[in-house]
């Protein structure tokens, strides 16, 4: 702990934090710029072109959740940048000459990565999930809430409900509040004898106890003209937990809400593998960032005048890519219930940490 709190330890920790945050901010600005350009392209064809500031704000709210997945790579690249800069200026040579081993001058970065990972789990993740929900609401305002208009999430969201009145198949272009509010709706209704009854289009719908409340409704039948209604109630037996399981993804649920989602999904009889995997991945995130620092240090402590630095950096990037592939494979296996969520979340952490640890053991002698 002394190495973390003394002057040289604080210096190494500061250099690492500056490099890691610099990489994070750079990628953030790049993603915002790319997303803003794409949003401008999509809004340019609208009749009422929205203000540029509103488009920029929507892009700003969309990016944090995407960047959360790139956080381990930000730490990896930041760690390599930090140690390569220290090596190029011979600061690592001076530290070694003063009797400081590699394990001692990477310990401040390990501690810093652990703190950053904890903050990313308990603070950044809930904020990014909230901003993603806000971005969906702003997209609905940008592109309008007419049925079928605007930007759809893939092919939209589908849900099927059957009750005493018959069957209703609901398609929504966009989902907000994990499915409790839907916009851009098309509903196909069938009577109790499974005969087609009508098709409805609605601007939005909100789930309330025992019913869907539709607004801006247009009703189409086979033998009657189009009927327009401001509001319409549709009885349902669906609960908020059931709707959330159909419309929400684990990535859009914040860390603090995941335990309640897991519990409600279990009580409703739904699969919880995705939510459990996301929960354990967020718990393991601080240690994954520590493993990334170990990998970065194992490929960045070579002196510049000894050569081979480019190969070491490429090997570090390649190790990070392989670790990403491993995490995706374990994630898919866990969602298919072929691997336990705990094993799927912690296996990449163990592999990355042990790889970096063994590489440092091989390179260092003290």
C-alpha positions as CSV (number, residue, x, y, z in Angstrom):
1,X,0.0,0.0,0.0
2,X,3.0,2.3,0.6
3,X,3.8,2.3,-3.1
4,X,0.3,3.6,-3.8
5,X,0.4,6.4,-1.3
6,X,3.9,7.7,-1.6
7,X,5.0,10.4,-4.1
8,X,6.2,8.1,-6.9
9,X,3.2,6.0,-6.6
10,X,0.9,9.0,-6.9
11,X,2.9,10.1,-9.9
12,X,2.5,6.8,-11.7
13,X,-1.2,6.6,-10.8
14,X,-1.8,10.2,-12.1
15,X,0.0,9.4,-15.4
16,X,-2.1,6.3,-15.8
17,X,-5.4,8.1,-15.0
18,X,-4.6,10.9,-17.5
19,X,-3.8,8.4,-20.3
20,X,-6.9,6.3,-19.6
21,X,-9.3,9.2,-19.3
22,X,-7.7,10.8,-22.4
23,X,-8.4,7.7,-24.5
24,X,-11.9,7.4,-23.1
25,X,-12.7,11.1,-23.9
26,X,-11.2,10.8,-27.3
27,X,-13.3,7.8,-28.2
28,X,-16.3,9.4,-26.7
29,X,-16.0,12.5,-28.8
30,X,-15.4,10.4,-32.0
31,X,-18.5,8.3,-31.3
32,X,-20.6,11.4,-30.7
33,X,-19.4,13.0,-33.9
34,X,-20.1,9.9,-36.0
35,X,-23.5,9.4,-34.4
36,X,-24.3,13.1,-34.9
37,X,-23.5,12.9,-38.6
38,X,-25.7,9.9,-38.9
39,X,-28.6,11.6,-37.1
40,X,-28.3,14.7,-39.2
41,X,-28.5,12.5,-42.3
42,X,-31.6,10.8,-41.1
43,X,-33.3,14.0,-40.0
44,X,-32.5,15.9,-43.1
45,X,-35.4,14.2,-45.0
46,X,-38.0,15.2,-42.5
47,X,-40.6,17.8,-43.3
48,X,-39.9,19.8,-40.1
49,X,-36.1,19.6,-39.7
50,X,-35.4,19.7,-35.9
51,X,-32.9,22.1,-34.4
52,X,-29.2,21.1,-34.6
53,X,-28.8,21.4,-30.8
54,X,-31.6,18.8,-30.2
55,X,-30.0,16.4,-32.7
56,X,-26.7,16.8,-31.0
57,X,-28.2,16.2,-27.6
58,X,-29.9,13.1,-28.8
59,X,-26.5,11.8,-30.1
60,X,-24.8,12.7,-26.8
61,X,-27.4,10.7,-24.9
62,X,-27.0,7.6,-27.2
63,X,-23.3,7.3,-27.0
64,X,-22.5,6.5,-23.2
65,X,-24.1,3.1,-23.3
66,X,-22.2,2.1,-26.4
67,X,-18.9,3.4,-24.9
68,X,-19.5,1.3,-21.8
69,X,-18.7,-1.8,-23.8
70,X,-15.4,-0.3,-24.9
71,X,-14.2,0.7,-21.4
72,X,-11.9,-2.3,-21.1
73,X,-10.2,-1.3,-24.3
74,X,-9.8,2.3,-23.1
75,X,-8.0,1.0,-20.1
76,X,-5.8,-1.3,-22.2
77,X,-4.8,1.4,-24.6
78,X,-4.5,3.9,-21.9
79,X,-2.2,1.6,-19.9
80,X,0.0,0.9,-22.9
81,X,0.2,4.6,-23.8
82,X,1.2,5.5,-20.2
83,X,3.9,2.9,-19.8
84,X,5.3,3.4,-23.3
85,X,5.6,7.1,-22.6
86,X,7.3,6.5,-19.3
87,X,9.7,4.1,-21.0
88,X,10.5,6.5,-23.8
89,X,11.4,9.2,-21.3
90,X,13.5,6.7,-19.4
91,X,11.5,7.2,-16.2
92,X,11.1,3.5,-15.9
93,X,14.9,3.1,-16.1
94,X,15.3,5.6,-13.3
95,X,12.7,3.8,-11.2
96,X,14.3,0.4,-11.8
97,X,17.7,1.9,-10.9
98,X,16.2,3.2,-7.6
99,X,15.2,-0.4,-6.7
100,X,11.6,-0.2,-7.8
101,X,10.4,-3.4,-9.4
102,X,7.8,-3.7,-12.1
103,X,5.3,-5.0,-9.6
104,X,5.7,-1.9,-7.5
105,X,5.2,0.7,-10.3
106,X,2.2,-1.0,-11.8
107,X,0.4,-1.4,-8.4
108,X,-0.8,2.3,-8.5
109,X,-2.4,1.7,-11.9
110,X,-4.0,-1.6,-10.7
111,X,-5.5,0.2,-7.8
112,X,-6.7,3.1,-10.0
113,X,-8.3,0.6,-12.5
114,X,-10.1,-1.1,-9.6
115,X,-11.5,2.3,-8.4
116,X,-12.5,3.2,-12.0
117,X,-14.2,-0.1,-12.5
118,X,-16.2,0.3,-9.3
119,X,-17.3,3.8,-10.3
120,X,-18.2,2.5,-13.7
121,X,-20.4,-0.2,-12.2
122,X,-22.2,1.8,-9.5
123,X,-22.3,5.3,-11.1
124,X,-21.6,5.2,-14.9
125,X,-23.8,2.3,-15.7
126,X,-27.0,3.7,-14.1
127,X,-26.4,7.1,-15.7
128,X,-25.8,5.5,-19.2
129,X,-29.0,3.4,-18.9
130,X,-31.0,6.5,-17.9
131,X,-29.5,8.6,-20.8
132,X,-30.3,5.8,-23.2
133,X,-34.0,5.9,-22.1
134,X,-33.9,9.7,-22.5
135,X,-32.5,9.3,-26.0
136,X,-35.4,7.1,-27.0
137,X,-37.8,9.7,-25.8
138,X,-36.0,12.4,-27.7
139,X,-35.9,10.3,-30.9
140,X,-39.7,10.0,-30.7
141,X,-39.8,13.8,-30.5
142,X,-37.4,14.2,-33.4
143,X,-39.0,11.8,-35.8
144,X,-42.6,12.2,-34.7
145,X,-44.8,9.6,-33.2
146,X,-46.9,8.8,-36.2
147,X,-47.6,5.0,-36.6
148,X,-44.7,3.5,-38.5
149,X,-42.8,6.8,-38.6
150,X,-39.4,7.6,-37.3
151,X,-36.5,5.4,-36.4
152,X,-37.4,1.8,-35.5
153,X,-35.3,-0.5,-33.2
154,X,-34.4,-3.2,-35.7
155,X,-37.8,-4.7,-36.9
156,X,-39.6,-3.2,-33.9
157,X,-41.0,-5.0,-30.9
158,X,-43.7,-7.7,-30.9
159,X,-46.0,-8.9,-28.1
160,X,-48.9,-11.3,-28.2
161,X,-51.7,-11.3,-25.6
162,X,-54.8,-13.5,-25.3
163,X,-57.8,-12.8,-23.0
164,X,-61.5,-13.3,-22.8
165,X,-62.0,-10.7,-25.6
166,X,-59.8,-12.6,-28.0
167,X,-56.2,-12.2,-29.3
168,X,-54.2,-9.0,-29.9
169,X,-50.8,-8.9,-31.6
170,X,-49.0,-5.7,-30.9
171,X,-46.1,-4.3,-32.9
172,X,-44.3,-1.1,-31.6
173,X,-41.6,0.8,-33.5
174,X,-40.1,2.2,-30.3
175,X,-40.0,1.2,-26.7
176,X,-39.5,3.5,-23.7
177,X,-39.3,2.8,-19.9
178,X,-38.5,-0.9,-20.7
179,X,-41.7,-1.4,-22.6
180,X,-44.2,0.5,-20.3
181,X,-44.6,3.2,-23.0
182,X,-44.7,2.3,-26.7
183,X,-44.8,4.5,-29.7
184,X,-45.5,3.9,-33.4
185,X,-48.0,1.0,-32.8
186,X,-49.8,-1.4,-35.1
187,X,-52.3,-3.8,-33.5
188,X,-54.0,-6.8,-35.1
189,X,-57.1,-7.9,-33.2
190,X,-58.9,-11.3,-33.4
191,X,-62.2,-12.3,-31.8
192,X,-62.8,-15.2,-29.4
193,X,-63.2,-17.5,-32.5
194,X,-59.7,-16.5,-33.8
195,X,-61.4,-14.5,-36.7
196,X,-59.8,-11.3,-37.8
197,X,-61.6,-8.3,-36.2
198,X,-59.7,-5.1,-37.0
199,X,-56.3,-3.5,-37.4
200,X,-55.4,-0.5,-35.3
201,X,-52.7,2.1,-35.6
202,X,-51.9,4.4,-32.6
203,X,-49.4,7.1,-31.8
204,X,-48.5,5.8,-28.4
205,X,-49.7,3.3,-25.7
206,X,-49.1,3.2,-22.0
207,X,-49.4,0.1,-19.8
208,X,-51.7,0.6,-16.8
209,X,-53.0,-2.0,-14.3
210,X,-55.2,-4.3,-16.4
211,X,-55.2,-2.3,-19.6
212,X,-53.3,-0.7,-22.4
213,X,-54.2,3.0,-23.0
214,X,-53.8,3.9,-26.6
215,X,-53.7,7.5,-27.9
216,X,-54.1,8.9,-31.4
217,X,-55.9,5.7,-32.7
218,X,-57.1,4.9,-36.2
219,X,-59.2,1.7,-36.5
220,X,-59.5,-0.3,-39.8
221,X,-62.1,-3.0,-40.4
222,X,-63.1,-5.0,-43.4
223,X,-66.7,-3.6,-43.8
224,X,-66.5,-0.1,-42.2
225,X,-64.8,3.2,-42.9
226,X,-61.8,4.3,-40.9
227,X,-62.6,5.4,-37.4
228,X,-60.4,7.8,-35.5
229,X,-60.4,8.0,-31.7
230,X,-58.3,10.1,-29.4
231,X,-58.1,7.3,-26.8
232,X,-58.9,3.6,-26.6
233,X,-58.5,1.1,-23.8
234,X,-57.5,-2.5,-24.5
235,X,-57.9,-5.0,-21.6
236,X,-54.8,-7.0,-20.8
237,X,-53.5,-9.6,-18.3
238,X,-49.9,-8.6,-18.9
239,X,-47.9,-7.4,-15.9
240,X,-45.1,-4.8,-16.0
241,X,-42.6,-7.7,-15.4
242,X,-43.8,-9.6,-18.4
243,X,-43.7,-6.5,-20.6
244,X,-40.2,-5.6,-19.5
245,X,-39.0,-9.1,-20.2
246,X,-40.3,-8.8,-23.8
247,X,-39.2,-5.2,-24.6
248,X,-36.2,-4.5,-22.4
249,X,-32.7,-5.8,-22.9
250,X,-30.3,-6.4,-19.9
251,X,-28.0,-3.7,-21.1
252,X,-30.7,-1.0,-20.7
253,X,-31.3,-1.9,-17.1
254,X,-29.1,-0.2,-14.5
255,X,-27.0,-2.1,-12.0
256,X,-29.2,-1.2,-9.0
257,X,-32.4,-2.4,-10.8
258,X,-31.1,-5.7,-12.0
259,X,-31.7,-7.7,-8.8
260,X,-35.4,-6.7,-8.8
261,X,-35.7,-7.5,-12.5
262,X,-34.1,-10.9,-11.9
263,X,-36.6,-11.6,-9.0
264,X,-39.6,-10.4,-11.0
265,X,-38.7,-12.5,-14.0
266,X,-38.2,-15.6,-11.9
267,X,-41.6,-15.1,-10.3
268,X,-43.2,-14.7,-13.7
269,X,-41.5,-17.8,-15.1
270,X,-39.3,-16.1,-17.6
271,X,-35.7,-16.9,-18.4
272,X,-33.2,-14.8,-16.3
273,X,-29.9,-15.9,-17.9
274,X,-29.4,-12.5,-19.7
275,X,-30.1,-10.4,-16.6
276,X,-28.0,-12.6,-14.4
277,X,-25.1,-12.5,-16.8
278,X,-25.3,-8.7,-17.0
279,X,-25.4,-8.4,-13.2
280,X,-22.3,-10.6,-12.8
281,X,-20.5,-8.8,-15.6
282,X,-21.0,-5.5,-13.9
283,X,-19.7,-7.0,-10.6
284,X,-16.6,-8.4,-12.4
285,X,-16.0,-5.2,-14.3
286,X,-13.5,-3.7,-11.8
287,X,-11.4,-6.8,-11.9
288,X,-11.6,-7.0,-15.7
289,X,-10.1,-3.5,-15.9
290,X,-7.3,-4.7,-13.5
291,X,-6.7,-7.6,-15.9
292,X,-6.4,-5.1,-18.8
293,X,-3.8,-3.2,-16.9
294,X,-1.8,-6.4,-16.4
295,X,-2.0,-7.1,-20.1
296,X,-1.0,-3.5,-20.9
297,X,2.0,-3.7,-18.5
298,X,3.2,-7.0,-19.9
299,X,3.6,-5.6,-23.4
300,X,4.7,-2.0,-22.6
301,X,7.6,-2.3,-20.2
302,X,10.2,-3.1,-22.8
303,X,12.9,-0.4,-23.3
304,X,12.7,1.5,-26.5
305,X,16.4,1.1,-27.4
306,X,16.0,-2.7,-27.1
307,X,13.6,-2.7,-30.1
308,X,10.6,-4.8,-30.7
309,X,8.2,-2.3,-29.2
310,X,5.9,-2.3,-32.2
311,X,5.5,-6.1,-32.0
312,X,4.8,-5.9,-28.3
313,X,2.1,-3.3,-28.8
314,X,0.5,-5.3,-31.6
315,X,0.6,-8.4,-29.3
316,X,-1.2,-6.4,-26.6
317,X,-3.9,-5.2,-29.0
318,X,-4.3,-8.8,-30.3
319,X,-4.6,-10.1,-26.7
320,X,-7.3,-7.6,-26.0
321,X,-9.2,-8.6,-29.2
322,X,-8.9,-12.3,-28.3
323,X,-10.2,-11.5,-24.8
324,X,-13.2,-9.7,-26.4
325,X,-13.9,-12.7,-28.6
326,X,-13.8,-15.0,-25.5
327,X,-16.2,-12.7,-23.6
328,X,-18.6,-12.8,-26.6
329,X,-18.5,-16.6,-26.8
330,X,-19.1,-17.0,-23.1
331,X,-21.9,-14.5,-23.2
332,X,-23.6,-16.4,-26.0
333,X,-23.2,-19.7,-24.2
334,X,-24.6,-18.2,-21.0
335,X,-27.7,-16.7,-22.8
336,X,-28.3,-20.1,-24.4
337,X,-28.1,-21.5,-20.8
338,X,-25.1,-23.7,-21.7
339,X,-22.8,-22.0,-19.2
340,X,-23.5,-20.6,-15.8
341,X,-23.6,-16.7,-15.8
342,X,-21.0,-16.5,-13.0
343,X,-18.6,-18.6,-15.1
344,X,-19.3,-16.6,-18.2
345,X,-18.7,-13.3,-16.5
346,X,-15.5,-14.3,-14.6
347,X,-13.8,-16.5,-17.2
348,X,-12.5,-13.6,-19.3
349,X,-11.3,-11.9,-16.1
350,X,-9.4,-14.9,-15.0
351,X,-7.9,-15.6,-18.5
352,X,-6.8,-12.0,-19.0
353,X,-5.5,-11.6,-15.5
354,X,-3.5,-14.8,-15.5
355,X,-2.1,-14.1,-19.0
356,X,-0.8,-10.7,-17.9
357,X,0.5,-12.1,-14.6
358,X,2.4,-14.9,-16.3
359,X,3.8,-12.6,-18.9
360,X,5.1,-10.3,-16.2
361,X,6.6,-13.2,-14.2
362,X,8.4,-14.3,-17.4
363,X,9.8,-10.8,-18.1
364,X,10.6,-9.7,-14.5
365,X,13.0,-11.1,-12.0
366,X,12.0,-9.3,-8.8
